[in-house]
């Protein structure tokens, strides 16, 4: 029994499944698209044929497992990123299992690949001094340096997600009274983020230097289109390396574009902004998500500890009274 080609299945998955039937947001579709770019490039390299010539049967469970190992070992992706890519692959093969019943066993085996457990440590963020050093790193005398400085400043102040930052259009920036930027975030939620006076001044200067149409990106690539996720990561990494020369605390820190979002949240928290306001600022679905910043801020914990010991009572360590409990405690 003949089955549809891989190329036609990918086309139908994106146009019919994701866009027509599920109506997913452009950000979600872009995430799925990036996964398939990586998957098809990996497949073409290992099979030795162009992506459009690949067969769906060649993407079996052993190949998908090799691709996941490639993400972690060769590309250095985190477990969370690996799980995100796997979720996109699962969604595709769930669609294939419905469209092509003859491939049911292949799809079932791939759908059985589990997500990895990952540690949930404290979020990595930049202090205000580190953020200032990073923003000052680009050479604003050049076109690219001016763009990068403006982008980093907007990112650190607004806390926009990576895709929200790269898809920001000129018409989404209001620099008059009540200056703000508008973005369509997760869950199709439109939100407006106010801008500080210093950010307004830098943005005005940049937009005058880089004229364009309302639909043009605020931070274009050298070719005029929006920046890719990889380009944004390279941009941040390049300027972190420069900033390390003047701010040594950045050395050894793993700084990604998302770290700038954490920096914005921590700055708001340390200036006394309520968690519910920070959740709205960042576009979180629930303020419970925002509580990760409470766990990350050692200063807040130290203040809480000092307040808890105001009575002068020194806490003592619990000592089990029973020998059996002593044994269990020693394990």
Secondary structure by P-SEA (a helix, b strand, c coil): cccccaaaaaaaaacccccccccccaaaaaaaaaaaaaaaaaaaaaacccccccccccccaaaaaaaaaaacccccccaaaaaaaaaaaaaaaaaaaaacccaaaaaaaaaabbbbbbbbccbbbbcaaaaaaaaaccccccaaaaaaaaaaaaaaaccccaaaaaacccccccccccccccccccccbbbbbbbcaaaaaaaaaaaaacccccccccccccccccccaaaaaaaaaaaaaaacccccccccccccaaaaaaaaaaaaaaacccaaaaaaaacccccccccccccccaaaaaaaaaaaacccbbbbccccccaaaaaaaac
